[in-house]
Amino acid sequence: MVNIKGKWALITGASRGLGRLAAKYIAEQGCNVIVHSRKKEHCAKLAEEIRVMGVKAYLLEAELSDPEQVEAMLKEIDELGVNVEIVLNNAGIQKGWHEDYCQTSVSDYTESFQVNTIAPAMICYHFLPKMIKQGFGRIVNTSSGIHLDPNQAGYSASKAALDKISVDMGYKLNGTDVMITLTDPGWCRTDMGGQNAYFSPETAIPGITLGVFMDDRKSGRRVYAPDFTGMALEEAVEKAERELKSPYSGS
């Protein structure tokens, strides 16, 4: 299992819900964190809670629907002079559910793809070259289990595209110590998931972070977080490495 004490991690969408939980959990393992939200003040309390743990926290703001703001955010990270070895692309948006799915708008697709697919891809492409050069890195991209539901096609299609990008990049990295993992938190009662969702946000811990800690050099796998609810980290990592199948034959 990877020891992340003293490393630096970037977590997008950290102001609330799953991103907030993931940031705190990562910090509890001794990792310094860069927490992103639309406005820095949204993560101010989180940063205070993290610093009490004895690790460093840095706040970033960016609207992920704007590629120029994403680029500016990445430049700001570079100027910090820290080595980001861990990325959790947690931020996402879910456009409205349409009872008549034939009324799905163009903006459902364009807005969903910009935040859920393009922004995390930009972040991956920014950090991967350095991870590859130094021989270590962990990227965890948040996916979705939505299936056969055209009523929210913009969202589900954007997550399917992120899955495709992640698995394809993972194929190039498989067998190295730079790993890309997909995580599906399940349908959680967050602001995005709504109050009718099956799971409380806490059920996603430690599952949504397991890609950070797995150490068997297998990329492209998908972690369904509810399968690991309440487990100790070491136990969850062992189970994930033992049971989760690689999408690549022979690996």
N, C-alpha and C positions, 0 to 999 in steps of 0.2 A: 504494500500500500504506500502511496506517495505521502511523504511528510511535507506539508506545505508551510510549515512554520518559517516565518521571515520572508516568504515569497510575496509577490504582488498580484492581485487579481482585479480585473475589471468586471463589474456587474451592472448591466443596463437595466433600467426599469426597477430601481432599487428602493423607490420611495414608499412602496406599499406592497401588500400581498406577498406573492411568492418570491419576488425579487428581494424584498426586505428580509424575509425569513432566510433566504439563501445567503445574503450578505452577512447576517449575524452568525449563521452556522459556520461559514468559511472563516470569519474572524475568530470564532471560538476555537478553531484549530490552529490559531497563531498566525494567520495570514493577514497581511496588510491589504486594504481594499480601496479601490477607486469606485465610488458609487455614483451612478448616473441617474438623473431624472430630468424632466422638462425644465424645472427651476431648482436651483441649488437649495433654496430654503425648504423644499419638500423633503430633503434628506438630512437636514441639520440635526434633528433629534437622533436620527439613526447614527450619524457620525459620532455624536457624543457618547452614545451607548457603546459603540465599537471601541472608541478610544479608552474607555474605562477598562476594557479587556486587556489593555497593554499593547495594542497594535495601532498602526497608523491608519488614518482614513482621510481620503481626499474627495472633495465634492466636485462634480461636473454637471453642467446643464447643456442640453441640446434637444432640439425638436428633430426626431429621427425621420420625420416625413420630408425634411429638407436636406438634401445631400451636402449642401454647402456647410450646414451646421454640423453634420456628421464629420466632414473633413476638418472643420475647425476644432471639434472635440478631440479628434485623433492627434492633431498637431499639438494641442494643449497637453495631452498625455506625454507625447514625445519630449516636450520641453520640461517636464517634471524631472527627467533624468533617471527614472526608475525602470526596472526591467519587468515588464508585464509578461508573466509566463502562463497566466490563467485567465480565460475569458468565459464569462457566462452571459450569453446573449438571451436575456430573459424578457426584455421589453417587447410588447406587442399590442396590437389593437384588434378589436373584433367589431366589425361593422354590423349594422342592424340585421336582425332575422326577418326574412320576407315570407309571409304566408303564401303569397303567389311568387314562387321563385323566378318566374319569367319576368318579374318586375325588378330583378337585380340590376342595379345601376352600374354604369361604367366606373363611377367614383368608388364603388365598393371594391372593385379590383385594383384600381390605380393606387388608392390610399393604403389598402391592405398590403399590396406588394411592396410599396415603398418602405413601410415600417417593418413588416414581418419577414421580408425576403431581402430586399436590396440593402437596407441598413446593416443587418447582421452579416451579409456577404461582404460589404465594404470593410467591416471591422475584422472579419476573418482574413481578408486579403492584406490588410495592413499589418497584422501581427504575425501571420504565418511565416513570412520569409525570415524574420529574426528567430522565431522558434526553431525553424528548420536549421538555420546556421548554428545555433547554440546547442542543438540536439535535444531540446526538451520543450514541451508546451502542452497545454490542455485547453481545448475549446469545447464548451457544452452549449448546444443550440436547442432552444425550447421548441418542441413540436406540438402536435395536437392529435388526439385520437378520433376526431370527428370523421365520420365515414358515412357515405350514402345519404348525405343531407344537403341537397342543393339549395336549401333555404338560407344558408349562410355561405354561399359558394365563394365569395371574395376572400373570406377568412381562410376557409379550408384549402382553397387552391394556393394561397400564398404560403401556407404552412407545408403543403405538399411540395412546393417548389423549393422551400428551404431544406426539406428532407432530401430532395434530389441533389442539391448543391452539396450538402454535408456528406452524403454517402459517396458521391463522386470524388470530392476532395479527400475523403478518408481512404479511398482506394489507393491514391498516390502516396499516402502516409503510412499505410498499414505495415506493421512490422517495425516501425520506428517508435521512438519515445516522444513523438508529437502525435497526440491522439485527439480525434474529433468524435464526440458522442452526441446522440440525440436524446432528449429527455421529454417524456410525456407526463405532466403532473397529474393527469386525470381531470375530471370536471370538478373544479374546486369553487367554493363559495367565496369568490373574490369580487371586487368591483366589476371585473370583466366577465367572470363566470356566472354571476347572479346568485341570488339567495336560494334558488331551487336546485342548485348543484348537489351532486352526491356527497362530495368530500369536503371536510374542513381544510383550510390551507395547510395546517400543521401535518396532515397526512403525507404531504409531498416531501417531508424531511425524513431521512436523509437522501431520498431517491433522486431529487432534482440536482444534487451535487455529486453523485457517484462518479460521473465521468471525470471529475477532477482527481479522484483518488485511485481509480483503477490503474494498474501498472503492468498489464500483460501485453501492451503494444498492439492491441486490436482496436482499430477504428471502425466507425460506421454503425456501431450497435445502437439499439434503441432501449432506453431504460423506462419502464412503466413504473412511476414512482410509488403508487399504492401497493405494489408488491413488496415494498421494503419499509412500510410504515412502522415506526416504533422500534426498528432494529438498531442495535449499536453499529457504529460506523464500520468497524473492522468486520463484523459479521455480514453486513450488507455488501461490502466490497467483495468479500469472499464468495458470497452467493451470486453476485452479478458476474464476476469473472468465470464462475463455474457454469452458470446456466444460460447466460445471454449469448445468442448465436450471432456469428459474424455474417454480414451480407455477402461476403466474398468467399467463393468456393475454396476449400483447402486451407482456410485460416481460422 
